[in-house]
Amino acid sequence: MDEVEVVVAHSERATLRVGDVFLKVDSDQARIDAEFEAMSLAPVPTPEVLWRKPHVLATAALAGTTLGRLGGPSTGSPAAWAAAGAAIRKLHDAPPPSRTGQSGRSIVALAAELDNECELLVTNGVLPAGLVTRNRQVADAALRPWTPAFTHGDLQIAHVFVDGDEVTGIIDWSEAGQGDALYDLATFTLGHEEHLDDVIAGYGTDIDLDVIHAWWSLRSLLIVRWLSEHGFDPFAPGSEVDVLRARM
């Protein structure tokens, strides 16, 4: 019998691997339904859905490897990163689902959440006040009107698979929906700023770099405390806290 590998797990959801099958278990059935819908609509390679039952989605493994992970070394040629950029652009150009995704929260709601989180980070002694204040200032550039696009919503580099210079698939679509396209680009390059030019070259259009930097700060500020409370280490080299320090 194949061993069961725990890919990622926390109180809301877990992903397990058994041989060439991935089992995604989610406490929120709506997220599984949204993920299934997004994969069926996305004009980019996605894992084959083997079956879907209440609270579980089973998918086949993808060929290739990821381009790396946050806090770890990145792999792949500049052409591979550019191919990822081209795939992201293809997704953003497609008609979006009716659902609002993770990157589609209103500016007002996002600003309120960010201000509250910044206060908690300082009050609880998680991060120095100066680091939080500076990154809150940088984050302001992301709080602007945007045109809804088909966004993945959690486009970490660990969710994009390549084989050579070809994208073979994108996984984990539970946060997909209408949203800000630059949020996806920022999430994909978070902690790997050295590959941003390659991704933009593949994406094929002008990008407001101030907004990308803003999303790096905003996303990191919002998730540091959650990561610390759920068994992850945002202080590891190259991870979210280092992303915040890079903006100083």
N, C-alpha and C positions, 0 to 999 in steps of 0.2 A: 504494500500500500504506500502511496506517495505521502510524504510528510505534509502537515499543514503548516504553512508559513504565515505568520501574522505580518502583513505588509505595513499596516498602520492601524492604530486602534485608540479610541478615546470614548468618552461617555455617550457621544451622539451617534457615532458610526464606527464601523470597522471594515477593513478589507483583508480577506484571506486568500491565499493561493494554495491550490491543491493540484499539483502537476501543471497542466496548461490551462486550468480553469481558475478564474478569479471570482470570488464571491463577495459582493458588497452588501453588507448588512447595515441598515439604516433605521433609526428609531422613528424617522419621519417618512411615511410612505409617499408623501407628496414630492419629496426630493428624488426618490427612486423613479416616480412617474415622470418628473421633469427631466431627469437624466435620460430616460428611455426616449422621450419625445425629442430632446435636443439631438441625440445621436442619430435619430431617424431623419432629422431635417438638415443636419450639418453637411455642407458640401466638401468635407475633408475626410480622410480615412479615420474610422473609429473602430473600436473592437466589435467583433461579431457577438450579438446578444444570443446566448444559448437558451436561456429561459428567464422568466420573471414571475415571482410569487410574492405574496405579502411580505414586505420588509427585506426581501433579498433579490438582487440582480446578479445573474451569472453571465460572465462574458469570457470569450476566448482570449488567450494571450496574444500579444502583438509580436511581429518580427522586429528585430533590431534592438537597439538600446536607447536609453535616454541621453540627453546632452549633458547630464550632470544633475546636481542637486544644490540647493541653497546651503552654503557653508562647506561645500566640497569642491573639488576640482571640476572644471568644465571640460568636456571633450567635444570632438567633432571639428571639422574644418570650417573655415569661413563660409564655404559654399553650403554646408549643412545648416548653419545658422541662418543664412540667407533663404534657404529653402523653407525653413520654419517661418520666417517672416512672410514669405509668399503665401504659405498655407493660412497664416493668420489673416492676411489681407483678403483671401478668398472667403474666409468665414465672415469677416466683417462686411463684405459686399453683398452677402446673401440676405434674402428677406428674413427679418428676425422673428422669433417665436412671439406669441402674444404675451407671454409671461415676462415680468420684470426680473432681471437677474441680479446677482450679487453686485455687479458694477453699475446697476441702474437706480440705486437709492437717490432720493431727492437731495439737492444741495443743502436745503435747510436741515433735513434729518441727519445728513452726514456730518454737517458742521456741529450740530448739537452733540452727536455721539462722540465726535473727535474732542470737543472741548471737555466733555465729561471724563473721557478716558485720560486726557492729558492731566487733568486735576488729580485723578486717582493715581496715576503713575508717580506724581510728585509727592502727594500726601502719604502714600504708602511706602515711599522710599525705594521704589523700583528703579527709577532713573533719576539722574541729576536734573534739577530745574532748568539749568542753562541748556542742556541737550534737548529737553522737551520743548522749551520755548523756541529755540532756533528751528527745530523741525516743524513745529506748528506754523511758524511763519512761512517756511518753504511749502508746506501743504496747502496753503491758501490758493495757490495757482491751479490746483485741481478742482476747486469749488467754483466752476463756471458752467455756463450752458453748454450742452453737447448734443449732437445728433444721435438718436438711438441706432445702435448697430447690433448685429447678432454676436454676442460676446460669450466666451467660455466661462468667465467669472472666477476661475481659479487656475489660471494658465501657468502654473509653475513649470520650470524646465523638466522636472521629474515626471510631468504628465505628457510630454511630447517625445515620441519614439522616432528614431531615424535609422536607416540602414545605408551606410555610406553617406551620400548627399541627398537622399530621398526621405521624405517624411512618410513613415509607415502607419502612423496612427496617433490619435490624441485621446487620452483617457480622462475619466472623472469629470462628468458633465453635470453634476447635481446643482451647480450654481449658475448654469447657463441661462441666457435670456436676453432681453433688451438691455443695453447698457452703454457705457462709455468705452469706445474702442481703445483709447489710450491706457485705460486701466489694464487691459489684457497685455499690451506691449510692456507696460511697466512691471507687471507681475512676472512675465516671462524673463525679463532681464534683471530682476531684483537680485542683487549680490553678484552680478556678472556684467557690470557696466562695460567691460572691455569688449563685449560682443554686440553692444547696442548698434554700432554703425553697420555691422553685417546684417542684423535683423532689419534695420530700416532700409538697407539697400534692397533686400528681398521684398519688403513690404511695398516699396515703390511709390511713396508719396512723402511730401514734406511733413515732418513731425515737430510739434512744439516741445522742445526738450525741457523747458521749464515745467511743463505739465507732467512729463515723465518723471522728473526729479520729485515733483510734488507728490505723485502717487507712490513713489518709493517711500517717502517720509510718512505719508498718511497711512498706507497699508501697514508699515512697520509699527507706528505708534498704536494703531488699533489692536494689534495682535500680540505684542510683547507680553502683556499681563496674562492673556488667555493661554499662551504657550507655556508660560512658567507654571500656571496652575493645572496644566494637563499633562505634565511629564515630559515636556519638550524643553530645549535649551536655546532661547533666543540670544544668549550671551556667547554661544560657541563662535569660534573664529569664522568670519565671513557671513554670519547670520544677521538677523534683523537689527541687533544693537550696533553692529559694525556698519550696517547700512545707514543708520541714523548718525553715527559718528562721522561718516564720510561727508555729510552735509555741513559740518562745522567749519 
